């Protein structure tokens, strides 16, 4: 059975994790997870070059958008914003 997300299969994808640091001052921290989209049984996951995988939460799949060319998205064809819990520590990467 076809999924409404089949068009994403194999496409370059960027998951942008958003952690709200200060809502009043609109300060956020961003962390990207880049890879290729994989669609199985209607669920969307992103697999990076090292085999790491992140399954998009159901609350985020309606926010999948085509890349707007922003620098942070690099060569991604599609992206999605995922809000993280304030207790989760985002780490910087060299990539």
Buried (B, 14 or more C-beta within 10 A) or exposed (E): EEBEBEEBEEBBBBBBBEBEEEEEEEEBEEBBBBBBBBBEEEEBBBBBEEEEEBEBEEEBBEEBEEBEEEEEBEEBBBBBBBBBEEEEEEEEEEE
